[in-house]
């Protein structure tokens, strides 16, 4: 085997190994892109859920709702004039 044949075989091996490396890199890139797409979909769903929860929190925190719950569940009411005591210093 001459030096020329050896260099040719070496170059063929280098080309084949680089081709396999390119295919492997593209495969990894596709897998990463699929994972990224899934994570972005999860993020979008979580953002929608967060918006719903913020809306629900705002609804539960309205003054009318708090007043209604305080009156019905706890029995709270506004004090009458007889219940108010003013202290002088």
Buried (B, 14 or more C-beta within 10 A) or exposed (E): EEEEEEEEEEEEEEEEEEEEEEEEEEEEEEEEEEEEEEEEEEEEEEEEEEEEEEEEEEEEEEEEEEEEEEEEEEEEEEEEEEEEEEEEE
